[in-house]
Amino acid sequence: MFIGYTDFHRARGRRGGGVAVLVRHTLPCECLTPPGTDPLEAIAVRVFPPAFPSMCVVSFYNPPSALAHAAQLVSIVRRLGSTAIVAGDANLHHELWDSHPPPAEEAELLAAALVDTGFEIANDAAQATRPSGRSTSSPDVTACRALRVSHWSSTPYLDSDHCLISYSVGTEDGVPRLANALPRRKKATFALRKADWPAFTSQGEELLASVTTWLEFRRGILRAAKRTIPRGSRANPKTIWTDEMEQAESTPLAAFNAHLASPGDSVPRAEFLRKREDRNLALRRRFTKLLESRAKKLGADSSPSWRYLRGMAAPRPHPLESV
């Protein structure tokens, strides 16, 4: 019993466990019935914030034993309203939220459903959600649609082998965003000047002839690139990193060190989270300007179709038929 909250939960058994969603008692809400969630553990709640559209919140736990759980979770995702957030332990690994282990077949199914239905992954790829001495992974997924997630943070938790995940959620302001595209320092993987571009075009057309989702589109381009473009130099790679981006990345370092020195103090932690968010905004802004300048060199105009170029850089989750 949580005082001040409306409790929606699905217990696993008498010993506890399961999933829950807590809503402040001042907010109108209702419990939804997810379709066919056994053995998947899931609870869905619709919240009615004042002066804002209703919002669907789904909390889930996908046990690692059965193989059909991903299909059940996909069934829930496809039935949610236009504004929704889905969060839980998927026990599945995919490059959209976890680049550590190789992706599973069931994870491809879930990732395709999230992308096709307009969800964006809010996870910070730099923060693992399940660190351990032997391996590090991020089986926990946070996905949102028509919402803005900020200050996503993964903090070690004493009572679980998973981290405690926290974030702020706001309504979308209508500004197109670069989904999952915070630029990071990565060494060059392709030597573009040595590429066999006719072969790339031919194989790309062949691989993309029957795609129906953005995820398949992205996968086809990468496959064609790996077949026709040689690997780049890892010793001295060319990079898009600029002095401005270098400064933006180094800004939160002092705040992070202060947070480590006083882990129990909320003030240094709040300052670090604020400066990290400022860094992310600065990196995305610089990356956007870089894409715009390169698009202009290629002859692209400033019409609304620019948003689709941005979507190509960091696949904006829309079905192909809507473009």
Secondary structure, DSSP 8 states (H G I E B T S, - for coil): --TTEEEEEEESSTT--EEEEEEETTS-EEEE--TT-SSSEEEEEEE--TTS--EEEEEEE--SS-SSHHHHHHHHHTTS-SSEEEEEE-----TTT--SS---HHHHHHHHHHHHTT-EE---TTS-SEE-SS-EE--EEEEEESEEEEEEEEE--TT-SS-EEEEEEEE--S----TT-----------GGG--HHHHHHHHHHHTTT--SHHHHHHHHHHHHHHHS----SSS------HHHHHHHHTHHHHHHHHHHSTT-HHHHHHHHHHHHHHHHHHHHHHHHHHHHHHHHTT--SSTTHHHHHHHHTT----GGG-
